């Protein structure tokens, strides 16, 4: 940011957060812990929705970090950088994973201001530029804490948060309303199909046009002239390139429109029979799938010339003029019921519809002009509903863009008015820093820790304290090796290990040591001296 609003200050996250604690839950084997891992956070609404539970003795190896009310949880794994949430009171004192950094606001920053800052697109974009690891790409905690944040006066922060809460809650309500639309559309489509094959087909106009028509119902087998299937072969699980041949999966016909990318590549040595090649205008049906999807049917549009039928996707050969009539009937509630009562199989995950069972399904058969009119009404209604669906998707995208725009406006100082009587942020930050400086009592504690470390290490320890170890290394060293240098190895008591981590936390709080997470280990070094 080139210029800041009056009274604002630019600093790093490290200056506005406090250290968090880490524990080993296995030391409390009978305690019931609640645990927030990355999957516990819904990145769409950015809330904790699914915390796990375990006894201390069954704790996951990465469940270590203690969380407090109003901590901002920031996932450092690159794929999940938007898994961000504010800790609620019911999770105070529980645990999170080492793949999440608990950002604990100090008195210089409002928790919800910090939450909104780290979830903003600008912050995510800046932090995602730094990562370490290839198999497990992540940003380090050091980079997170070194990231920039612009801090308004505390009173202005609270005004910004209040305004954001109001606007974001309205956006969330609009999202909730929009999210109801897809289900309503599907319900409307089902009702339209049910009406088409009941009310419309029995309307006075249809009956009048049917007066000279003798048959009102036939079996599908009377209409379908032939059924063609493909082969079951071992294929490569990818769509074929233009110079290869492929077969369609059942998912190619499952969702209302033909999907040519739901296909896999045939072996180059196999040449399928020409009769199994799929052509535009074919009526395809799945003979095997779950109960809800078996018998899914489409009329093919937009098919390349290198796709062929599989053993589970059949072509129904019949007069072109009647294909859409049969398709819509089989998709209607009455048609679906006929399919599902005939589908065989003991497992719900895989049901089968045989050609014999398909041919025995009764099909309404009014006069040709009635069939054409009903198909026209169905497709007009569905076309309109598809437009509504497209508008719903576009509106949802605009709401997401509006949310990002509001945050951007807030962090430019343009969302709420400034007040010249507010304490400037720089003054606030300096005061908080002074309040957090080690007191004489803390300095004494520091000396006591060193003394106890020296006492602990009389049994052949090479170095006296952690600072001495890091000075001797001159660069990054793993916490495990630093502990070993202090004589804290596999045989050390739990008290010795706890003493080591108490000393480490004290130096972190005083800013003497930096920590960086690498894989499953913490690495330490002395904080470099800056020359201004």
PyMOL commands that set and color helices and strands:
alter all, ss='L'
color gray80, all
select helices_A, chain A and resi 13-16+25-28+38-40+56-58+78-80+89-91+111-119+121-127+141-146+154-200+204-209+220-223+250-252+274-276+320-331+333-342+355-359+368-411+425-436+440-456+466-473+479-485+494-509
alter helices_A, ss='H'
color red, helices_A
select strands_A, chain A and resi 9-12+17-18+32-36+41-42+47-48+52-55+63-66+72-75+84-86+95-97+100-105+148-151+217-219+226-228+246-248+263-265+283-286+288-289+297-299+307-308+313-317+351-352+362-364+477-478+513-518+521-526
alter strands_A, ss='S'
color yellow, strands_A
deselect
rebuild
show_as cartoon
